[in-house]
Amino acid sequence: MSMQCSKLCSLIIGETFGMPVQSVVDVLLQKGPSPLRHVLTSMMKSMPIEAIHGALKTLIQHFVVNFHVNSTTGETIYSVNHEKTIEIMRYPRYYAHAEQMVGPVGREVLEEIVQSGLVSISKLIYICGSRVMKSNPDVTEAVLFEQLNLFQTTAMRLAAKKYIVIVPPPSPDNENNEADPGAHKDSHKLPAVDLKVLLGKLLKTNETKLESLPDANILWGIYIQQFHAELRNSMVYQALERKFKSMIDPRVIQVVIEVGLERHQWEDEGAPVSMHEIKDRIEKMPDGLATSKHISEHLEIVEDDPMRILSRLSNQLGGHFAFNMKTAVSELLWNIIDKIITEKHGFHALRIFRLVKASGFVEQDTINEIGMVPGKEAKHLTYKLVDDHFINIKEVKKTYTTNAPPGKTCTVFYVDSSQIVRSLQEYCYKAAYNLKLKSKIEQAKIKRLSVKEERITRILVNMTNKNCAEDQLNEIRELLTPPERGLLLRYQFSSGKLLSGTIQVDETLFVTELYLKYHGKNFPKKK
C-alpha cells in the first residue's frame, strides 16, 4: 500500500468511525500486518485495552480490517483492507442510487445496514422502528405497525434488486471475506419476520434483547458488487449518450447490456441478444414504439463505430448482438487520460501521447515529423509526459550484431497502460486526501457558527409549532447576524465545490478499478 493510499484510508476511517478507531488503523498502516500485542504495545498509553478491542471489533465487522492466524506462531494477524476502506467514500453514491431505484425509505434502510456493518433483518426493522418512536414519541400502535411493515417491504425490494445480501461473518481464514456472497441462490431471500413480536418489543421500552429471534444469526450486509455493476452501466450509458447524442436511443444499448450481462455481470463480453428480444423490451418502455421501428439503424450506428463495443454475431432473427464491456471500460479510461493530458499540457501534448500510443515504439525524430509539433516544443512536451508517467523511455540497440559498439543505441518512447493506471490511482488518492482534508479544515473553522445556526433553527421550529407571533420569530432570526449568514453561505458554496471535486476524483478512481478488474490479470505485479 502506497503512502498516499494509507493517508487517505486513515482520513476516511477518522471521518466514519472517529478518532479513537483512526488511531488503531494508523498503527496497522504504519506497522503493516501485525499481531494484537504489537497494537496494544503501541497504544496502551493513549487508549484503554477495552477501547482497542472495541475498535478492532468495529473495523472487522465492517470488513475494513482482515485477520488470519499465523501458522507458525499461532498469533492472529490484523491488516487493513484498503479497498474496502476506499469504498466507504463511495457510500453516498450508493445511497442516492438506492433512493432513486427504491425510494427514500430504501435509502434510510440501506444507511442503517451500512452503519451496523452486519445486521439481521429483525434487528434492522427494530432499529428503524425505534428511530420512528424517537422522532415521534406520540406515534400510535397502528401507525408504528404500518411503519414496520413498510421497512420490511423496503428490505424485500432491496434484496430483490440484490442491493443487500446474506453475508457470512468475518472468519480468520478469510475464506468468507474473499468469496462472493451473492453467488448463492438463496443469498437474497428474506427470512420470515413476525412484525407483531417486534412491535411488542418496541412498546416495551426496556426490551432490547433480540438474540432470541429466529433470524438472529442470519446477517445481512450491502452487496457492493451489484452497486458497482449498476454504476458501471450508468457511466457507459452516459458516455454513449454524449458520444452519439441524438443519433441513437441509449435505451437500445441499455437492453443489450442488461440482458447480455444478466447472469454474469463481470464477463468481458455479454451473451448474444436477439433483435426480437431487444424490440420486445423497447416497446414496453415509455415512448418505445417510435424507437422500436428504427432499432436496426440504431444498432448499425454503434456497430460501425471504430470503438467496436458492439458486435453482430449472427443474422438469424434479425441478428444477435453482444456488447463488449471490457472495450467500453478501456475507452472510458483512455478518454479520462486524454482529458487529463489536455488540461495539464495542452492539445499538442495529447497529439504526442496519441501518436506514441498508436505507434507502439517511436523515436523523438518521428514524433517531431509526424506529430506536427515544433521540434523544441515536441521534445519538451514528450519529457513532460515522461515525468508524469504517461510515457515511458526505453533504450534499444540500433543494430543487433554481436560486434556492435555499445554506443550504437537509440531512445524510443512507448505507453505502458499498467503504469499509467497505477500513477492515475496515486493522483486520485492524493487529490481525494487533499479535498477531504480541506473540507475538514473548513468545517472546523465554521463549527461554532454551525452549532449556533442549528440551535436557532430548532428554536424557530418549536416556536412555529406553538404558533408564536411573527415579531418573536424575527427576534430569534436576528440572533444570526448578516456577516454570520454571509460566512455560512460562503462555507456552503466552498463545501459544495469540494464535495463535487471529491465525487469527480472518485469517479476517475472507480474507472481505474474497473480497468484493472478487466485487464489486471495481464499486468505485471506491482513491486
C-alpha positions in Angstrom: 0.0 0.0 0.0 1.4 3.4 -1.0 1.8 6.4 1.3 -0.9 8.4 -0.4 -3.3 5.4 -0.1 -2.5 5.0 3.6 -3.1 8.7 4.3 -6.5 8.6 2.5 -7.5 5.4 4.3 -6.7 6.9 7.7 -8.7 10.1 7.0 -11.7 8.1 5.8 -11.7 5.9 8.9 -11.4 9.0 11.1 -14.4 10.6 9.3 -16.5 7.4 9.5 -15.7 5.9 12.9 -14.0 8.6 14.9 -10.5 9.5 16.1 -10.0 6.5 18.5 -10.7 4.0 15.8 -8.5 6.0 13.4 -5.6 5.8 15.8 -5.8 2.0 15.8 -5.8 1.9 12.0 -2.8 4.3 11.9 -0.8 1.8 13.9 -1.7 -1.0 11.5 -0.9 1.2 8.5 2.5 2.1 9.9 3.5 -1.3 11.1 1.8 -3.4 8.4 0.1 -6.7 9.2 0.6 -7.1 13.0 -0.5 -9.2 15.9 -2.6 -7.8 18.7 0.3 -7.5 21.1 2.0 -5.0 18.8 -1.1 -2.9 18.5 -1.6 -2.9 22.3 2.1 -2.0 22.9 1.9 0.9 20.6 -1.4 2.3 22.0 -1.6 1.2 25.6 -0.6 4.6 26.9 -3.1 6.5 24.8 -6.2 4.1 24.9 -7.6 1.6 27.3 -7.3 -2.1 26.2 -11.1 -2.4 26.1 -11.3 0.5 23.7 -8.7 -1.0 21.4 -10.6 -4.3 21.4 -13.8 -2.5 20.6 -12.2 -0.5 17.8 -10.9 -3.7 16.2 -14.2 -5.4 16.6 -16.0 -2.5 14.8 -13.4 -2.5 11.9 -13.7 -6.3 11.5 -17.5 -6.1 11.4 -17.3 -3.6 8.6 -14.6 -5.7 6.8 -12.2 -2.8 7.0 -9.7 -4.9 8.8 -8.9 -8.5 7.8 -7.4 -11.1 10.2 -5.8 -14.5 9.9 -3.9 -17.0 12.1 -0.2 -17.3 11.6 0.5 -20.9 11.1 4.0 -20.7 12.6 3.3 -18.7 15.8 -0.4 -19.3 16.2 -1.0 -15.5 16.6 -3.9 -13.6 15.0 -2.5 -11.1 12.5 -4.5 -8.0 11.7 -4.2 -5.9 8.5 -6.1 -3.0 6.9 -8.2 -3.8 3.8 -7.5 -0.6 1.8 -10.0 -1.5 -1.0 -12.9 -1.8 1.4 -11.8 1.4 3.2 -11.8 3.5 0.0 -15.2 2.0 -0.9 -16.6 3.9 2.1 -16.0 7.1 0.2 -18.5 5.8 -2.4 -21.4 5.1 0.0 -23.2 8.4 -0.6 -23.5 7.4 -4.3 -24.9 4.0 -3.2 -27.5 5.8 -1.0 -28.5 8.1 -3.8 -28.8 5.2 -6.3 -30.9 3.1 -3.8 -33.2 6.1 -3.2 -33.6 6.5 -7.0 -34.5 2.9 -7.5 -36.4 2.0 -4.3 -37.4 5.4 -2.7 -36.4 7.5 0.3 -37.2 4.6 2.7 -34.8 2.4 0.8 -32.0 5.0 1.5 -32.9 5.0 5.2 -32.8 1.2 5.4 -29.5 1.0 3.5 -27.9 3.6 5.7 -28.9 1.5 8.8 -27.4 -1.6 7.3 -24.1 0.2 6.5 -24.0 1.8 9.9 -24.4 -1.6 11.6 -21.9 -3.4 9.2 -23.8 -6.7 9.5 -27.3 -7.0 10.9 -30.3 -9.4 10.9 -33.5 -8.3 9.2 -35.4 -8.4 12.5 -32.9 -6.2 14.2 -32.8 -3.9 11.2 -36.6 -3.4 11.3 -36.4 -2.9 15.1 -33.7 -0.2 14.8 -35.7 1.6 12.1 -38.9 1.4 14.3 -37.1 2.7 17.3 -36.0 5.7 15.3 -39.6 6.4 14.3 -40.6 6.3 18.0 -37.7 8.6 19.0 -38.7 11.2 16.3 -42.4 10.9 17.1 -43.0 9.8 20.8 -46.8 10.1 20.3 -47.0 7.6 17.4 -49.9 5.2 17.7 -49.5 1.4 17.7 -51.3 1.1 14.4 -49.1 3.7 12.7 -46.0 2.1 14.1 -47.0 -1.3 12.8 -47.6 0.2 9.3 -44.1 1.7 9.5 -42.6 -1.7 10.5 -44.4 -3.3 7.5 -43.0 -0.6 5.2 -39.5 -1.2 6.4 -39.9 -5.0 5.8 -41.3 -4.4 2.3 -38.5 -2.0 1.5 -35.9 -4.5 2.7 -37.5 -7.1 0.4 -37.3 -4.7 -2.5 -33.6 -4.0 -1.7 -32.9 -7.8 -1.6 -34.9 -8.4 -4.8 -32.6 -5.9 -6.6 -29.6 -7.5 -5.0 -28.5 -4.4 -3.1 -28.4 -6.3 0.2 -27.3 -9.9 0.6 -26.7 -12.6 3.3 -23.1 -12.2 4.4 -21.2 -14.8 6.4 -19.4 -13.2 9.4 -15.7 -12.5 9.1 -13.5 -15.6 9.6 -9.8 -16.0 10.5 -9.1 -18.0 7.3 -10.5 -15.1 5.2 -12.5 -17.6 3.0 -15.7 -15.9 3.8 -14.2 -12.5 3.3 -12.9 -13.3 -0.3 -15.9 -15.3 -1.5 -18.8 -13.7 -3.4 -21.7 -13.6 -1.0 -24.2 -13.1 -3.9 -23.2 -16.3 -5.7 -25.5 -18.5 -3.6 -29.1 -18.8 -4.9 -30.7 -18.1 -1.6 -28.5 -15.2 -0.6 -31.1 -12.6 -1.5 -34.1 -14.4 0.1 -35.5 -12.6 3.1 -36.4 -14.8 6.2 -39.9 -14.6 7.7 -40.2 -11.9 10.3 -43.0 -11.7 12.9 -43.8 -7.9 13.0 -46.1 -8.3 16.0 -43.3 -9.7 18.1 -41.1 -6.7 17.1 -43.9 -4.3 17.8 -44.3 -5.8 21.3 -40.6 -5.4 22.0 -40.7 -1.8 20.8 -43.6 -0.9 23.0 -41.8 -2.4 26.0 -39.1 0.3 26.4 -36.8 -1.9 28.4 -37.0 -4.8 25.9 -33.8 -4.6 23.7 -32.8 -8.3 23.6 -33.2 -9.6 20.1 -31.0 -12.7 20.3 -34.0 -15.0 20.7 -35.5 -14.1 17.4 -35.4 -16.9 14.7 -33.2 -14.9 12.2 -30.8 -13.5 14.8 -27.8 -15.4 13.2 -28.7 -14.6 9.6 -26.7 -11.4 9.0 -27.2 -9.1 6.0 -24.9 -6.5 4.5 -24.6 -4.3 1.5 -23.7 -6.0 -1.8 -21.0 -3.8 -3.2 -20.7 -5.7 -6.5 -24.3 -5.0 -7.5 -23.8 -1.3 -6.9 -20.5 -1.3 -8.8 -22.2 -3.1 -11.8 -25.0 -0.6 -12.0 -22.7 2.4 -11.5 -20.5 1.0 -14.3 -23.5 0.6 -16.6 -24.8 4.1 -15.8 -21.4 5.6 -16.7 -21.4 3.6 -20.0 -24.9 4.8 -20.9 -24.0 8.4 -20.2 -20.8 8.1 -22.3 -22.7 6.7 -25.2 -25.3 9.4 -24.9 -22.6 12.1 -25.0 -20.9 10.4 -28.0 -23.9 9.7 -30.2 -26.2 12.4 -28.8 -29.5 12.3 -30.8 -28.2 9.7 -33.3 -29.4 6.7 -31.2 -31.6 6.0 -28.3 -29.3 4.8 -25.4 -32.1 2.5 -24.2 -31.3 0.2 -27.1 -27.8 -0.4 -25.8 -29.1 -0.5 -22.3 -31.2 -3.5 -23.2 -28.3 -5.3 -24.9 -26.1 -4.7 -21.7 -28.7 -5.7 -19.1 -29.9 -8.8 -20.9 -26.4 -9.9 -22.1 -24.9 -9.4 -18.6 -27.9 -10.5 -16.6 -26.4 -13.8 -15.4 -22.7 -13.0 -15.3 -22.3 -9.2 -14.7 -18.5 -9.2 -14.9 -17.9 -11.1 -18.1 -15.7 -9.3 -20.7 -18.5 -9.7 -23.3 -22.2 -10.1 -22.7 -24.3 -13.0 -24.0 -25.8 -12.6 -27.5 -29.2 -10.8 -27.5 -31.6 -11.2 -30.5 -33.1 -8.2 -32.3 -36.6 -9.7 -31.5 -35.9 -9.6 -27.7 -34.5 -6.0 -27.9 -37.6 -4.9 -29.8 -40.0 -6.5 -27.3 -38.3 -4.8 -24.4 -38.1 -1.4 -26.1 -41.8 -1.5 -26.9 -42.7 -1.9 -23.3 -40.8 1.3 -22.3 -42.4 4.8 -22.4 -42.3 6.2 -25.9 -40.7 3.0 -27.1 -42.9 2.3 -30.1 -41.2 5.1 -32.1 -37.7 3.7 -31.3 -38.7 0.1 -32.0 -39.3 0.9 -35.7 -35.7 2.0 -36.1 -33.8 -0.4 -33.9 -31.7 -1.8 -36.7 -30.5 1.7 -37.7 -29.5 2.4 -34.0 -27.6 -0.8 -33.7 -25.8 -0.3 -37.0 -24.5 3.1 -35.9 -22.9 1.7 -32.8 -21.7 -1.4 -34.6 -19.9 0.6 -37.3 -18.2 2.8 -34.7 -14.4 2.4 -34.5 -14.6 1.6 -30.8 -16.1 -1.8 -31.7 -18.0 -2.2 -28.5 -21.0 -3.8 -30.2 -20.6 -6.8 -32.5 -23.1 -8.7 -34.6 -22.6 -12.5 -34.0 -25.3 -13.8 -36.4 -28.0 -12.7 -38.8 -30.7 -15.0 -37.5 -34.0 -13.4 -36.3 -32.8 -10.0 -37.4 -29.3 -10.5 -35.8 -27.8 -11.4 -32.5 -25.7 -8.6 -30.8 -23.2 -8.7 -28.0 -21.8 -5.8 -26.0 -18.1 -5.8 -25.1 -17.9 -4.2 -21.7 -14.1 -4.7 -21.5 -13.6 -2.5 -24.5 -16.1 0.1 -23.2 -14.3 0.4 -19.9 -11.0 0.8 -21.8 -12.5 3.6 -23.9 -13.8 5.3 -20.7 -10.3 5.2 -19.2 -8.4 6.5 -22.3 -11.0 9.3 -22.6 -10.2 10.3 -19.0 -6.5 10.2 -19.6 -6.9 12.3 -22.8 -8.7 14.9 -20.8 -6.1 15.0 -18.0 -3.3 15.4 -20.5 -5.1 18.2 -22.3 -5.9 20.1 -19.1 -2.3 19.7 -17.8 -0.2 20.2 -21.0 -2.5 21.2 -23.9 -3.6 19.7 -27.2 -0.1 19.3 -28.6 0.9 17.0 -25.7 -2.3 15.0 -26.3 -1.4 14.6 -30.0 2.1 13.3 -29.0 0.6 10.9 -26.5 -1.8 9.5 -29.0 1.0 9.2 -31.6 3.2 7.2 -29.2 0.2 5.1 -28.1 -0.7 4.2 -31.7 2.9 3.6 -32.8 3.9 1.3 -30.0 7.6 2.3 -30.0 8.6 5.6 -31.6 11.8 7.8 -31.6 11.9 11.5 -30.9 12.6 12.5 -34.5 9.5 10.6 -35.7 7.4 12.4 -33.1 8.7 15.7 -34.4 7.9 14.8 -38.0 4.5 13.1 -37.7 3.2 15.0 -34.7 3.2 18.3 -36.5 4.6 20.0 -33.4 7.8 22.2 -33.5 10.9 20.2 -32.6 11.8 22.1 -29.4 8.2 22.1 -28.1 7.7 18.4 -29.0 10.8 17.4 -27.1 9.8 19.5 -24.1 6.2 18.1 -24.0 7.4 14.5 -24.5 9.6 14.6 -21.5 6.8 16.3 -19.5 4.7 13.3 -20.3 7.6 11.1 -19.2 7.8 12.9 -15.9 4.1 12.4 -15.3 4.3 8.7 -16.2 2.1 8.9 -19.2 5.0 7.8 -21.5 8.0 5.5 -20.8 11.5 5.6 -22.2 13.5 2.6 -23.4 17.0 2.3 -24.9 17.4 -0.2 -27.7 20.3 -1.2 -29.9 20.3 0.2 -33.5 22.0 -3.0 -34.7 21.7 -6.5 -33.3 25.1 -7.8 -34.4 27.2 -9.2 -31.6 30.2 -7.0 -32.6 28.2 -3.7 -32.5 29.8 -1.0 -30.3 27.9 -0.2 -27.1 27.2 3.4 -28.1 25.0 2.4 -31.0 21.7 2.8 -29.2 18.6 4.9 -29.6 15.9 6.1 -27.3 12.3 5.1 -28.0 9.1 6.1 -26.3 6.2 3.8 -25.6 3.0 3.7 -23.5 2.6 1.3 -20.6 -1.1 1.1 -19.6 -0.4 -0.6 -16.3 1.9 2.2 -15.2 -0.5 4.9 -16.3 -3.4 3.3 -14.4 -1.3 3.0 -11.2 0.0 6.5 -11.5 -3.5 7.8 -12.0 -4.7 6.0 -8.9 -1.9 7.7 -6.9 -3.0 11.1 -8.2 -6.6 10.2 -7.2 -5.5 9.2 -3.7 -3.6 12.4 -3.2 -6.4 14.6 -4.7 -9.1 12.9 -2.6 -7.0 13.2 0.6 -6.4 17.0 -0.1 -10.0 17.6 -0.8 -11.2 15.8 2.3 -8.6 17.5 4.5 -9.5 20.9 3.1 -13.2 20.2 3.8 -12.3 19.1 7.3 -10.4 22.3 8.0 -13.2 24.5 6.6 -15.7 22.6 8.7 -13.6 23.2 11.8 -13.4 26.9 11.1 -17.2 27.2 10.9 -18.1 24.6 13.6 -19.2 27.1 16.3 -21.3 29.1 13.9 -22.9 25.9 12.5 -23.9 24.9 16.0 -25.4 28.3 16.6 -27.4 28.1 13.4 -28.7 24.6 14.3 -29.8 25.8 17.7 -31.6 28.9 16.3 -33.3 26.6 13.7 -34.6 24.2 16.4 -35.9 27.2 18.4 -37.7 28.6 15.4 -39.3 25.2 14.7 -40.5 24.8 18.2 -41.9 28.4 18.2 -43.6 27.9 14.9 -45.3 24.7 16.3 -46.5 26.8 19.2 -48.0 29.5 16.8 -45.8 32.3 18.2 -46.1 35.8 16.7 -44.1 36.8 13.7 -42.3 39.5 15.7 -41.0 36.9 18.2 -39.8 34.7 15.3 -38.0 37.7 13.7 -36.2 38.4 17.0 -34.8 34.9 17.1 -33.8 35.1 13.4 -31.8 38.3 14.1 -29.6 36.4 16.6 -27.8 35.3 13.5 -26.2 38.5 12.2 -25.8 39.3 8.4 -22.0 38.8 8.5 -22.5 35.4 10.1 -25.1 34.5 7.4 -22.6 35.6 4.7 -19.9 33.4 6.3 -22.3 30.4 6.3 -23.2 31.0 2.7 -19.5 31.1 1.7 -18.9 27.9 3.6 -21.8 26.2 1.9 -20.5 27.3 -1.6 -16.9 26.1 -0.9 -18.0 22.8 0.7 -20.2 22.2 -2.3 -17.3 22.7 -4.7 -15.1 20.4 -2.5 -17.8 17.7 -2.5 -18.2 17.9 -6.3 -14.4 17.6 -6.7 -14.3 14.6 -4.4 -17.1 12.9 -6.5 -15.2 13.5 -9.7 -12.0 12.1 -8.3 -13.8 9.1 -7.0 -15.4 8.5 -10.5 -11.9 8.5 -12.0 -10.7 6.1 -9.3 -13.7 3.9 -10.0 -12.9 3.7 -13.7 -9.3 2.7 -13.0 -10.5 0.0 -10.6 -12.9 -1.3 -13.4 -10.0 -1.2 -15.9 -7.8 -3.3 -13.5 -10.7 -5.7 -12.9 -10.9 -6.4 -16.7 -7.3 -6.1 -17.6 -5.4 -6.6 -14.4 -4.6 -10.3 -15.0 -2.4 -9.2 -17.9 -0.4 -6.7 -15.9 2.9 -7.5 -14.1 2.6 -7.4 -10.4 3.5 -4.2 -8.7 6.9 -4.4 -6.9 
